[in-house]
Amino acid sequence: MQNGLERLLSDPSLRRPLAGRRLALLAHPASVTRDLTHALDALAALPDLQLTAAFGPQHGLRGDKQDNMVESPDYVDPRHGIPVFSLYGEVRRPTPAMMASFDVLLVDLQDLGCRIYTFVTTLRYVLEAAARHGKAVWVLDRPNPVGRPVEGLLLRDGWESFVGAGALPMRHGLTLGELARWFVAELGLDLELHVVTMNGWQADAAPGFGWPLGERSWINPSPNAPSLFMARAYPGTVMLEGTTLSEGRGTTRPLELFGAPDIDATALLAEMRRLAADGAEHWLAGAVLRPCCFEPTFHKHAGQLCQGVQIHVDDPAFYVHAAFRPWRLQALAFKALRRLTPDYPLWRDFAYEYEHDRLAIDLINGSPLLREWVDSPTATPADLEVLALADEQSWEARRRPFLLY
């Protein structure tokens, strides 16, 4: 497999339209070649390209910030002497002065295939800015590590935020290049967009099912994305950020497990299975759930022993890619906890991605529908299934014209 960056580096004919144009690069720590050279260094080494600026998304160009809502400053790259502008600092959208520093923006970001991942929103923002300022955008495409499956409710009108760039489901099943094509069409943007496609990406091939497992090193695209197995669980476990339950930050398996000091993991799993037995057995398919104990060293419940559940999607004997539904699985866990302890203080009320007036769980889901379903004493898995299935089928049809592979 060759990703977009590698094709651009290896094929001078692909680079020819960039001759004489000032280039900027939007990248992060996972923007590397097969031999782990960072994109900025690899592109700067080409004599026929002129790099004049770089941009870093949340967590930074080279990777410098551990948690959410920790901003990165602008700086001058010490090796290449070009300005590095932060799109997660004083601004989230590039300013006119930043846009004046280049003619073509190269976007090389490893995504996780989940709507809430903020690199998706940053992609939208730079496309909009490019259209306003007459700049070109080239997306150097990379794999969607969780492949083509679609899952979750669509973001509703009015619920756009930095963790919700548009009317996407939680698990969208597109590469970043395909997402760029969708944004341009959806938003009616007028700009030069070019996607440098991958060669040999097989979205449905085992054992990676989107990620070339065994062929490529995994580089964390963000600090708490340490593996493919986290990426598989993330479209469900990311919802834990809007709850009082630990998502495993402060452990070695962030966003693959969840829990708290005051829950009974065995009882929770039993209730999840009881709820699923009424026509929602597929909500628990494709993975193995294991009761566990863990003690976060930082973040929620730091220094306290938590009971919880780990979602195992790492064993090919048990993981079934087409069947695994992380968003439904996590929703079922919330519903089971609410059934066991109706007054449990589940929803975390705090400023989330600088939003103060809307609950984090609603921002994450792109509407209050999931929270309302969890909190309703009479709502069943079948009720949520009807909503989700309609949205998923609608999205699969809408995304079809933008697929490149």
N, C-alpha and C positions, 0 to 999 in steps of 0.2 A: 504494500500500500504506500502511496505517496500522498501526503497532505498538500494543501494549496501552497503553503510556504515552500515546501521542498520542490514542487513543480516550478515555482517562480525562480527559485535559486538555480535550478538545473537547466532551464530552457531559456536561452537568450531571446528567442523569438517572442516568448510571452512578455518579456520585459521591454521589448522595443517601443510599445506605445508610452512608456514612462520616461523615455529619453528626453532630457531637457526640462523635466517638470520637477518641482520641489515636492519631496515626499515627507509625510509624517507616518508614524506607526503607532497604532493603538494595540497594546499587548499586555500580557501579565506573565507570571513565572512559568506557566505551562506552555508558553509560546516558544517551543523549541523544535529543533530538527531531530531526525532519527539518532544522531550522535550527541544530542542534548546541548547543542549550541543554541543560545538564545537568539530569537528572531532579530533583535536589534543589532547584535554583533554580526550575525550572518549577512544581513542586508547591507550594513555599513561597510563590509569588506568587499562589496561588489563595486568596481570602478565605474560602471555605467549607470549607477543610481546615485541620486543626491538626496540624502536624508537631512532635513532641516529642523525636525521637531519629533517629539514622541509624546504619547499620552498614556497615562495609567488609569485603569478603572478602580473600583473598590478593591482595597487591599494593596494597591500599588503596582507599578510596572514590573518591578523586580520582586515584590512581595514583602511588605514590611509591617502589616497591621493584622493582629490576631482576631479581633472581635468585630462585630457590626458596629456601625456608628462611631468608628474611630477613623478620623480623617487623615489623609496624606497630603503633604505640602508639595508645591512646585519646587523644582531644583534643576540644576544643570548636570547632565550626565558627565561624570568625571572622565570617562574613557573616550567619549565621542564629542564632547563639548557642545552638545545641542540641548535646548531647553526641553524638560520633561514636565508636561502640564498634568495636573491632577484633575480627574473628573469625579473625584470623591473627596473634595476638600472644600474650598470656599465656594465652588460651583459644582453642579452636576451636569450642566450643559456647557459645551465649549463657548467661550466668549468670542466676540468679533476679533479681538487681538490675537487670540489663539488660532482662529480660522485663517487669519492673514499670513500665518507662518508657513503655509503649504499650499500646493495645488491639488495633490491626490493624497487621500488618507488610506493607508493600508490597515485593514482590521484583521488581526490574527489573535483570536480569543478562543480558548477551549471552553465550551459550554458544557452544562450537565443535563440538558434536555428538559429543563423545568422552568415554567413561566416565572417563578419568583426569583430565579437567579439574576442578580442585578446587571450582569453583562448584557442580558437581553434588552433591558431598558436603556443602557448606555448605547447599544447599537441603534435603537430608535432615535435617541437624542442626536447622535452624530449624523445620521441620515437626514434628519430634519434640518440640522444646521448646514449641512452640505448643500441641500436644496436651496436654502435661503441665500447662501453666499456663493453659489456657482462653483462649488468644488466637486471633485469626483471621489467616489469611494470604491475601493477594491477590497472585497472580502476574500481572504486566504482561508479556504474552507478546511474544517476539521471534523472528525467524527462526532456524531451524537452518541455518547457512550452508552445510553440506555435504548438506542435503536428507535424503531418505528412505532411501538405501541402508544396509544392515545388514552388518557384517563383524566377524569376530573371535570368539574363544572367550568363552564366558560366564565371569564371575568365579565361582570355586568357593566352596562353603561354607567359612568359616573364613579366607578371604583378604580380608575387608573391611579397608579402611584409608582414610586420607584421600585416596588416589588410587583408591579402589575402593569406592563407596558401596553397591553392591548387585549382584545377579546380572544385570548388563547385559553385552552384548558391547562390544568396543572402540568401534565406530561404531554408535550406538543408533538414529539416525534419528527422534528425537523432539524437539519443542521443550521449553523449560524448563517451560511450563505443562503439557504432556502428561506430562513426567517427574514433576511434582508429583502429578498424578492417579495415576500408577503407584505412587509411593512410598506415598501414603495407603492405597491398596488392598493393596499388598504387605506393608506393615508393620502393617496393621489400625489406623490412626490415627483418632482421633475428634476432629475439629476442623472449624471453618468454613473451607473452602478455596474460593476463587473465582478463576477464571482470566479475566482480561480479554483476550479473544482478539484476534487481528489481523484486519483486513479486507484482503482481496486478496492474501494470501500464496500464491504459486504455487511449491510445493516442487520441481516438475519442469520449470519453465520455463527455457529457454535465454535468455541465456548464463550466468546465475548459478547455476541449479539449486539453489535454496535461498536464495541471497542476491540481492537486487534490484540486480544489477550495473548500473552506469550511472545508477542512480536515487538511491543513498544513499552518503554518505561512509563509508569504513571507518575506524572508530576502534579502536585496539588494545584489546581487552578485557583483555589482559595484555601486559607489555612486549615479549615475544618472539613476539607474534601480529600481525605487521605487515600482513597482507593475506589476502584470500580464498584465495590460492594456497597460503599456509602452512596455512590451515585444512584445505584438501583433503588435503594430505600428512600432516597431523598424526596421524591415527589409526595411521599406521605409524611416522613419524619420532619420535614421542614415546618409542618403545622405546629409541631411542639414548641417552636419559638414563640407562638402566641399563647402558650399555656404556662402554668406553674410547674409542670412536669419537666424534669431534666431531659434534654435531648442528647446527653452524653458529652457535652462540652466539658472539658476538664478531665476526660478519660482518653484512652487510646483508641476508642471506637465511636467517635462522635457521629451522631445522626444515623447510627445503626441500632441504637437501643434507646429506651426511655424508662423513666421511673421516678420515684420520690420516696422519702423516708416513711411516709404514712400510708402507703398502699400495700395490699397483699397481692403479690404477683400471681400466685397460684389461683386465687379467687378471680382475679381479673381475666386470666386466660380461660378459665372455666366459663365465665359469663360471656366472653367473646364467642366461644364455641357454641354456647347455648343460643345466642342471638343468631349466629350464622346458620344454625341447623334449620331455621325456618325459611328455607329458600335462598339463602345467601352463602351457601357453602363455598362458592367460587371466590368470595371475598378473602378467604384464608388460603387460597391455592398458591402453589408455586414456590413457597418458602417454608422454612421451619422456624417456629417460635420457641424460644427457650427462656424459662424463668431464670433470672440472674440477680446478683447483688453487685453494686459498684459504688465507689465513693469519689465523686468529682473533686479534683484538686482546685478548681476555680469555677466560676459561673454559678448557676443555680445549685443550691444545696451543697455548696462547697464544704468539704470536711465531714459530711454526714453520709452514713451508710443508707443507700437507697435500695429498695426492692424494685425490680422492673423486668423488662422483657427485651431480649435481643432478637433482631430479625436476621436470620441466617439465609443469605442468598449466595454463599460462596462455594457450596458443595454441588458440583454438577450432577450428582446422583439425586439431588432433591430439588434443585432450582429448575423451575419451568418458566422460561422467559415469557412465552405467550400467555401464560396463565397468571403470572404474578401481578397483583394490583395493590401497590403500596398505599395509594390514596385511600382506597376503600378499607384496607387493613387498619390504617391509623384512625380513620373515622370510626371504625367498629370498636377500637380500644377506647376512644373517648365516650362512645355510647355505653359501653359496658361499665366504665367507671361511673358514669352518671346514674346508671341503673343500680349499681351497688351502693353508691353514696350520693343521693340526690343533691345534697347541699355542698358537695366538694367544691372548693374555690378553684375551678379549673382554668378559667380564662384570665390571662395576665393583663392587667390594666397598666400600661406604661407607654411612653413615647416610643414608637416603632418606626424606624427609618424617618424620623423627624415628623411623624404624623401624631398629633396630640388629640384629635377629636374623634377618631375611629378606632375601634378595638383592633389590636394586632391580628387576631385570628380572622377577622373579617377582611382586613387588607390582604392577608396571605391568600385567602380563598377567593378574593375578588368580589365578595358579596357577603351578607350575613346568612346565606342559606344553609351552609354547613353547621354553623353554630346553632341556628334555630332548630335544625333537625336534631342535633345532639341534646338540646335542652328540652325538647318537647317530650312529655311523658308518653304520648300516644304514637309518636312517629316510629316507623319500623324501617329496617334495611330496604324493604321493597319500595318505600316512599322515596328514599334517596336514589335508589337504582333507576327509577323512572326518570328523574331529573337528569342524572348523570349520563345515562345511556342516550337520551335525546341530544344532549350537548356533544357527546363524543361522536355520534354518527354525523351530526351537522359539521363538526370540525373536519372529520376525515374527508368529507366531500369538498369542503372549502380549501383544504390544503393541497389537494391533488394537483392543481395546475402549477404549483410552485416546486414540486419535487424535481430534483436533479439527478437522482440515482435510483 
